[in-house]
Amino acid sequence: MARRIILGYGGVLLGVVITAFGVSFFLIPAKIAAGGVSGLATVIYHLARFPAGVTMLLLNVPLFILSWRVLGSMFGAKTLFGTIALSLFVDLFNRLAVPMTGDLLLAAIYGGVFSGIGLGIAFRSGGSTGGTDMAAQLLARYFPTSVGQALLIVDGVVILLAGAAFGLELAMYALIAVFISTKTIDVVQEGQNYAKACLIISNHPEQIGQAIMRQLERGVTSLDGKGFYTQQGKEVLLVIVSRMEIGSIKRIVAEIDSRAFVIIHDVHEVLGEGFRRLPDNP
C-alpha cells in the first residue's frame, strides 16, 4: 500500500514538473494561452504582470472546494496535491525561464507536447491538475451539455479571451497547442499504435490457428460467429501481434486459405502475456 501511494504521488509530481516546464518555458513567454486555467493565468500574467502560478492557485482552490461540495470525492487528495504543486512549479520555473525559442509555432508545438506528456502522466497516476476538468464537470452538472462539450466551451472561452488580449494570430497558435496537448495526453494514456489486432474468418480456422501459434508463438482466441446471409456458424480467430508480424500473419493465412476474410486494425495498448505486464498502480 505504501509503495502504491508513493508511486501514485510520485507520478503526479513528475507529471506536474513536466507540465510546468512546458507552460513556463514555451507557452507563457510566447503569450500562447492554450485553454484552461493556465491559459487564463497566461493572459493575466502579461496584462497585469501578476504571477501565473498564484493566479492558477487562486482560480483552482475555489473550483476545487465547489467541485468537492457539488460533485463529491471524485476530486480527491491527488488532485489537490497536483493543483498546488503545479502552481508552485510554474512560478518557480517562471523565475528561471529563458524563452527556449522565438518561433511561435515551435513554442506552440513543444509547449503542447510537454504539457500533454505531463498531464498524461498525472492522469495515469490517478491525479489531475484541476482547472479545466473541474470547471467542465460543474458546467455539465448545471447545463444540458456533456463533459466533453463543456471542456471545449471552457477552453474556447479562454482562447477567445486570449485572442482579444493578444490578437487573432496568437489565438490560432493556442488552438494548435491545445490540439497537440490533447493528442499527446491520449498517446501517454493509451500508448502508441504499436500492436495490431487481427480477426480471421476462414473455413480452416483450426489449421490457421495452429500455424500462428507454432510459427509466431502468439496466442489465438476462437470466437463464435454466424454468417448473416447463410445463417451458418463460423469460427472467428482473434490474435494480437506486433506491427512487424503483420506480414507473417497474411502469409500464413494465404498459404492455408486464400479465400479467408481478414480484418486488421490498430491497438493502442496491450497488457498481458507476450506484451507489457499489467501495472501495479494503474
C-alpha positions as CSV (number, residue, x, y, z in Angstrom):
1,M,0.0,0.0,0.0
2,A,2.8,2.4,0.9
3,R,4.6,1.6,-2.4
4,R,1.4,2.3,-4.3
5,I,0.9,5.6,-2.6
6,I,4.5,6.7,-3.2
7,L,4.3,5.7,-6.8
8,G,1.0,7.5,-7.3
9,Y,2.1,10.8,-5.8
10,G,5.5,10.5,-7.4
11,G,3.8,10.1,-10.8
12,V,1.6,13.1,-10.2
13,L,4.6,15.2,-9.2
14,L,6.6,14.1,-12.2
15,G,3.7,15.0,-14.5
16,V,3.3,18.4,-12.8
17,V,7.0,19.2,-13.2
18,I,6.9,18.3,-17.0
19,T,3.7,20.3,-17.5
20,A,5.1,23.3,-15.6
21,F,8.2,23.2,-17.8
22,G,6.1,23.3,-21.0
23,V,3.9,26.1,-19.7
24,S,6.7,28.3,-18.2
25,F,9.4,27.8,-20.9
26,F,7.3,27.7,-24.0
27,L,3.7,28.9,-23.7
28,I,3.8,31.8,-21.2
29,P,6.8,33.6,-22.9
30,A,5.2,33.3,-26.3
31,K,1.8,34.6,-25.0
32,I,0.1,31.3,-26.1
33,A,-2.9,30.8,-23.8
34,A,-3.7,27.2,-24.6
35,G,-7.0,27.0,-22.8
36,G,-7.8,26.1,-19.2
37,V,-6.7,27.8,-16.0
38,S,-3.0,28.0,-17.2
39,G,-4.2,29.9,-20.3
40,L,-6.2,32.3,-18.3
41,A,-3.2,32.8,-16.0
42,T,-1.1,33.5,-19.1
43,V,-3.4,36.3,-20.1
44,I,-3.4,37.8,-16.7
45,Y,0.3,37.5,-16.3
46,H,1.0,39.5,-19.5
47,L,-1.7,42.1,-18.9
48,A,-1.2,42.7,-15.1
49,R,2.3,41.1,-14.5
50,F,0.6,39.0,-11.7
51,P,2.4,35.7,-11.1
52,A,0.9,33.0,-13.2
53,G,1.3,30.3,-10.6
54,V,-0.5,32.4,-7.9
55,T,-3.3,33.1,-10.4
56,M,-3.7,29.4,-11.1
57,L,-3.9,28.7,-7.4
58,L,-6.4,31.5,-6.8
59,L,-8.6,30.1,-9.6
60,N,-8.2,26.4,-8.8
61,V,-8.8,26.4,-5.0
62,P,-12.4,27.8,-5.2
63,L,-13.1,25.5,-8.1
64,F,-11.8,22.5,-6.1
65,I,-13.9,23.4,-3.0
66,L,-17.0,23.9,-5.1
67,S,-16.4,20.7,-7.0
68,W,-15.9,18.7,-3.8
69,R,-19.2,20.0,-2.4
70,V,-21.2,19.6,-5.6
71,L,-19.6,16.5,-7.2
72,G,-18.3,14.6,-4.2
73,S,-15.0,13.0,-3.6
74,M,-14.1,12.3,-7.3
75,F,-11.6,15.2,-7.0
76,G,-9.5,13.8,-4.2
77,A,-6.2,14.4,-2.4
78,K,-4.1,13.7,-5.5
79,T,-6.0,16.4,-7.5
80,L,-5.4,18.9,-4.7
81,F,-1.7,17.9,-4.5
82,G,-1.3,18.3,-8.3
83,T,-3.1,21.6,-8.3
84,I,-1.0,23.2,-5.6
85,A,2.3,21.6,-6.9
86,L,1.6,22.9,-10.5
87,S,1.1,26.4,-9.3
88,L,4.4,26.3,-7.3
89,F,6.4,24.9,-10.1
90,V,5.0,27.3,-12.7
91,D,6.1,30.3,-10.6
92,L,9.5,28.6,-9.8
93,F,10.2,28.0,-13.4
94,N,9.0,31.4,-14.4
95,R,11.7,32.9,-12.3
96,L,14.3,30.8,-14.1
97,A,12.7,30.6,-17.5
98,V,14.6,31.9,-20.6
99,P,12.4,31.5,-23.7
100,M,13.5,28.3,-25.5
101,T,12.6,29.7,-28.9
102,G,11.4,32.8,-30.6
103,D,9.4,30.9,-33.1
104,L,5.7,30.9,-32.2
105,L,5.0,27.6,-34.0
106,L,7.8,25.8,-32.2
107,A,6.6,27.3,-28.9
108,A,3.0,26.0,-29.5
109,I,4.2,22.6,-30.6
110,Y,6.7,22.0,-27.8
111,G,4.5,23.7,-25.2
112,G,1.7,21.4,-26.2
113,V,3.9,18.3,-26.2
114,F,5.4,18.9,-22.8
115,S,2.0,19.9,-21.3
116,G,0.4,16.8,-22.8
117,I,3.1,14.4,-21.6
118,G,2.9,15.9,-18.1
119,L,-0.9,15.8,-17.8
120,G,-0.9,12.3,-19.3
121,I,1.5,11.0,-16.6
122,A,-0.5,12.8,-13.9
123,F,-3.8,11.2,-15.2
124,R,-2.2,7.7,-15.4
125,S,-1.1,8.1,-11.8
126,G,-4.7,8.8,-10.7
127,G,-4.3,12.5,-10.2
128,S,-5.1,15.7,-12.0
129,T,-4.0,19.4,-12.1
130,G,-7.6,20.6,-11.6
131,G,-8.6,23.6,-13.6
132,T,-10.5,22.9,-16.8
133,D,-11.6,19.4,-15.7
134,M,-13.3,20.8,-12.6
135,A,-14.9,23.7,-14.4
136,A,-16.2,21.3,-17.2
137,Q,-17.7,18.9,-14.6
138,L,-19.5,21.8,-12.9
139,L,-20.8,23.2,-16.2
140,A,-22.1,19.8,-17.3
141,R,-23.8,19.5,-13.9
142,Y,-26.0,22.6,-14.3
143,F,-26.4,22.9,-18.0
144,P,-27.6,20.4,-20.7
145,T,-24.2,19.5,-22.1
146,S,-21.7,16.7,-21.9
147,V,-18.4,17.0,-20.1
148,G,-16.6,16.8,-23.4
149,Q,-18.6,19.7,-24.8
150,A,-18.2,21.6,-21.6
151,L,-14.5,21.2,-21.8
152,L,-14.5,22.6,-25.3
153,I,-16.6,25.5,-24.2
154,V,-14.3,26.4,-21.3
155,D,-11.1,26.1,-23.4
156,G,-12.8,28.0,-26.2
157,V,-13.8,31.0,-23.9
158,V,-10.2,31.2,-22.6
159,I,-8.8,31.2,-26.2
160,L,-11.3,33.9,-27.2
161,L,-10.1,36.0,-24.3
162,A,-6.5,35.4,-25.4
163,G,-7.5,36.4,-28.9
164,A,-9.0,39.7,-27.6
165,A,-5.9,40.3,-25.5
166,F,-3.1,39.3,-27.8
167,G,-4.6,39.1,-31.3
168,L,-6.1,36.5,-33.6
169,E,-2.8,35.0,-34.7
170,L,-1.7,34.1,-31.1
171,A,-5.2,32.6,-30.5
172,M,-4.7,30.4,-33.6
173,Y,-1.3,29.2,-32.2
174,A,-3.1,28.5,-28.9
175,L,-5.5,26.2,-30.8
176,I,-2.5,24.3,-32.2
177,A,-1.1,23.9,-28.7
178,V,-4.5,22.6,-27.3
179,F,-4.8,20.1,-30.2
180,I,-1.2,18.8,-29.7
181,S,-1.6,18.6,-25.9
182,T,-4.8,16.7,-26.2
183,K,-3.3,14.2,-28.7
184,T,-0.2,13.8,-26.6
185,I,-2.3,13.0,-23.5
186,D,-4.1,10.3,-25.5
187,V,-0.7,8.8,-26.5
188,V,0.6,8.8,-22.9
189,Q,-2.7,7.4,-21.6
190,E,-3.4,4.8,-24.3
191,G,0.0,4.1,-25.8
192,Q,1.0,4.3,-29.5
193,N,-0.3,2.1,-32.2
194,Y,2.4,-0.4,-31.6
195,A,0.2,-3.5,-32.0
196,K,-2.4,-4.9,-34.4
197,A,-5.5,-6.9,-33.8
198,C,-6.4,-9.5,-36.5
199,L,-9.8,-11.0,-37.0
200,I,-9.7,-14.0,-39.3
201,I,-12.8,-15.7,-40.8
202,S,-11.9,-18.9,-42.6
203,N,-13.2,-22.4,-43.4
204,H,-10.0,-23.7,-42.0
205,P,-9.7,-22.0,-38.6
206,E,-8.0,-24.9,-36.8
207,Q,-5.1,-25.1,-39.3
208,I,-4.6,-21.3,-39.3
209,G,-4.7,-21.1,-35.5
210,Q,-2.2,-23.9,-35.1
211,A,0.1,-22.4,-37.7
212,I,0.0,-19.0,-35.9
213,M,0.8,-20.5,-32.5
214,R,3.5,-22.7,-33.9
215,Q,5.3,-20.1,-36.2
216,L,4.7,-16.8,-34.3
217,E,4.2,-18.2,-30.8
218,R,1.2,-15.9,-30.3
219,G,-2.0,-16.9,-28.5
220,V,-5.1,-17.3,-30.6
221,T,-8.7,-16.8,-29.3
222,S,-11.6,-18.6,-31.0
223,L,-14.9,-16.6,-31.1
224,D,-18.3,-18.0,-32.2
225,G,-19.8,-16.2,-35.2
226,K,-22.6,-16.7,-37.7
227,G,-22.9,-15.6,-41.3
228,F,-26.0,-13.4,-41.5
229,Y,-26.8,-14.3,-45.1
230,T,-26.1,-18.0,-44.9
231,Q,-27.1,-18.3,-41.2
232,Q,-24.2,-20.8,-40.9
233,G,-21.9,-20.9,-37.9
234,K,-18.4,-19.5,-38.3
235,E,-15.3,-19.7,-36.1
236,V,-13.6,-16.3,-35.9
237,L,-10.0,-16.2,-34.8
238,L,-8.7,-13.2,-32.8
239,V,-4.9,-12.7,-32.5
240,I,-2.9,-9.7,-31.3
241,V,0.5,-9.2,-33.0
242,S,3.2,-6.6,-33.3
243,R,3.4,-4.5,-36.4
244,M,6.4,-6.5,-37.6
245,E,4.4,-9.7,-37.6
246,I,1.5,-8.5,-39.8
247,G,3.3,-9.7,-43.0
248,S,3.7,-13.2,-41.4
249,I,0.0,-13.3,-40.4
250,K,-1.0,-12.5,-44.0
251,R,1.4,-15.1,-45.4
252,I,0.2,-17.9,-43.0
253,V,-3.5,-17.2,-43.8
254,A,-2.9,-17.0,-47.6
255,E,-1.0,-20.3,-47.6
256,I,-3.8,-22.2,-45.9
257,D,-6.9,-20.4,-47.2
258,S,-6.6,-17.8,-49.9
259,R,-10.3,-17.1,-49.7
260,A,-10.2,-16.2,-45.9
261,F,-11.5,-12.8,-44.7
262,V,-9.0,-10.9,-42.6
263,I,-9.6,-7.6,-40.7
264,I,-6.5,-5.8,-39.3
265,H,-6.8,-2.7,-37.1
266,D,-4.7,-0.7,-34.6
267,V,-4.5,-1.4,-30.9
268,H,-3.4,1.4,-28.6
269,E,-2.4,-0.7,-25.7
270,V,-2.0,-4.4,-24.9
271,L,-1.4,-5.6,-21.4
272,G,-0.7,-9.3,-20.6
273,E,1.3,-12.3,-21.7
274,G,3.5,-11.6,-24.7
275,F,3.2,-7.8,-24.3
276,R,3.6,-5.4,-21.3
277,R,2.7,-6.6,-17.9
278,L,-0.3,-5.2,-16.1
279,P,0.7,-2.2,-13.9
280,D,0.7,-2.5,-10.1
281,N,-0.6,1.1,-9.9
282,P,-3.0,1.6,-12.9
